[in-house]
Amino acid sequence: MIQLCSNDDPPVSFTVPRKAVELSKTIKTMLEDLEGFDMEQTPIPLPNVDAPTLELIVKWVEQHQDDPPPVEKPRVEDDDSDDSDADDDQEPEVVIPEWDKKFLPTDDEQKNQLFKLLNAANYLEIKPLLDIGCKYVADKISGQTVEWVRDYLNMENDYTPEEEAKLKEEIAWAEGL
Amino acid sequence: MSKAALKAEVGRVHAENDRLRRALTDVCGQIVCGRLMGDLPDNFLEQFSQLPDRPLEQVLRYLPAHQVPQMRFVSRKFNQLIKKCSKTMPKKERNGSVLFKSYDGRKLTVLLFDGRGCKINETTLGGNKVALSELLRFI
């Protein structure tokens, strides 16, 4: 069993089976690097994750610890220094399983909890969780207006009216699509 | 290096050291019971209510393609992310133009012209399943 600690003061710790916790690539790599140390006795602090979010993460990895491992595709790194390979970057269809549908904090007032969860999944590199979370958010904002999306994603309209007009001109070709 | 120059260098390093030590005390003064007090950096709290870039890019890739151009109005950051997703895509020629020939149910036919109005390319894209990257190469 591995102990994970939230960033709260005092930290809240969760004890998780090693197999489950290794769904996080970040922690898996860390544990591999620390091979030889008794990690059962050493709590791992997670500076970016608060207790309610960590509780969700733990729930999710425990539920999914026996899933067959996802097919590893060589991941194209984000810096995109190589221009040749992005063309066939077709996103695979993501289906959110029933259990996960109930699991995701989907009420509108839980929106920020959902974002925190995705933040944590990103930081901990739990790709399947990130995939379904992003898919959920995409489905949520799909077909919505610009104002709605702005509000949902807690974003400010930081365009000047001039910039907005210019952008409008730029994308005029997409009208009526 | 002459002795004098060396001495000056040592003096400079000492001064720098003192400056850093003072700066450190200032920061330590802000930490009370292990917590950073005083003004938090700008956007400190926001980072927890906003998605970081990588998940946002992923969200964008799952969006129906025809919604993406509109989404550029959401904010500058959003626009940058959309552009970033298309960074590696061949772009429309400066003076060329793109025409959407038809949007029939789930199929979109795109014509690409060069500056003199000659057709360069015609592509058919499949409705909502179109990867964002597919569409963005025409923007």
Boltz contact constraints between the chains, C-beta under 6 A:
constraints:
  - contact:
      token1: [A, 80]
      token2: [B, 87]
      max_distance: 6.0
  - contact:
      token1: [A, 80]
      token2: [B, 88]
      max_distance: 6.0
  - contact:
      token1: [A, 83]
      token2: [B, 88]
      max_distance: 6.0
  - contact:
      token1: [A, 86]
      token2: [B, 88]
      max_distance: 6.0
  - contact:
      token1: [A, 89]
      token2: [B, 133]
      max_distance: 6.0
  - contact:
      token1: [A, 90]
      token2: [B, 131]
      max_distance: 6.0
  - contact:
      token1: [A, 91]
      token2: [B, 61]
      max_distance: 6.0
  - contact:
      token1: [A, 91]
      token2: [B, 131]
      max_distance: 6.0
  - contact:
      token1: [A, 112]
      token2: [B, 49]
      max_distance: 6.0
  - contact:
      token1: [A, 115]
      token2: [B, 49]
      max_distance: 6.0
  - contact:
      token1: [A, 115]
      token2: [B, 51]
      max_distance: 6.0
  - contact:
      token1: [A, 116]
      token2: [B, 48]
      max_distance: 6.0
  - contact:
      token1: [A, 118]
      token2: [B, 51]
      max_distance: 6.0
  - contact:
      token1: [A, 118]
      token2: [B, 55]
      max_distance: 6.0
  - contact:
      token1: [A, 122]
      token2: [B, 52]
      max_distance: 6.0
  - contact:
      token1: [A, 122]
      token2: [B, 54]
      max_distance: 6.0
  - contact:
      token1: [A, 122]
      token2: [B, 55]
      max_distance: 6.0
  - contact:
      token1: [A, 134]
      token2: [B, 55]
      max_distance: 6.0
  - contact:
      token1: [A, 134]
      token2: [B, 58]
      max_distance: 6.0
  - contact:
      token1: [A, 134]
      token2: [B, 59]
      max_distance: 6.0
  - contact:
      token1: [A, 135]
      token2: [B, 62]
      max_distance: 6.0
  - contact:
      token1: [A, 137]
      token2: [B, 59]
      max_distance: 6.0
  - contact:
      token1: [A, 138]
      token2: [B, 59]
      max_distance: 6.0
  - contact:
      token1: [A, 138]
      token2: [B, 62]
      max_distance: 6.0
  - contact:
      token1: [A, 138]
      token2: [B, 63]
      max_distance: 6.0
  - contact:
      token1: [A, 142]
      token2: [B, 63]
      max_distance: 6.0
  - contact:
      token1: [A, 142]
      token2: [B, 64]
      max_distance: 6.0
  - contact:
      token1: [A, 146]
      token2: [B, 70]
      max_distance: 6.0
  - contact:
      token1: [A, 146]
      token2: [B, 73]
      max_distance: 6.0
  - contact:
      token1: [A, 146]
      token2: [B, 74]
      max_distance: 6.0
  - contact:
      token1: [A, 149]
      token2: [B, 74]
      max_distance: 6.0
  - contact:
      token1: [A, 150]
      token2: [B, 74]
      max_distance: 6.0
  - contact:
      token1: [A, 154]
      token2: [B, 49]
      max_distance: 6.0
  - contact:
      token1: [A, 154]
      token2: [B, 50]
      max_distance: 6.0
  - contact:
      token1: [A, 155]
      token2: [B, 74]
      max_distance: 6.0
  - contact:
      token1: [A, 155]
      token2: [B, 75]
      max_distance: 6.0
  - contact:
      token1: [A, 158]
      token2: [B, 75]
      max_distance: 6.0
  - contact:
      token1: [A, 158]
      token2: [B, 76]
      max_distance: 6.0
  - contact:
      token1: [A, 171]
      token2: [B, 69]
      max_distance: 6.0
  - contact:
      token1: [A, 173]
      token2: [B, 98]
      max_distance: 6.0
  - contact:
      token1: [A, 174]
      token2: [B, 69]
      max_distance: 6.0
  - contact:
      token1: [A, 177]
      token2: [B, 66]
      max_distance: 6.0
  - contact:
      token1: [A, 177]
      token2: [B, 103]
      max_distance: 6.0
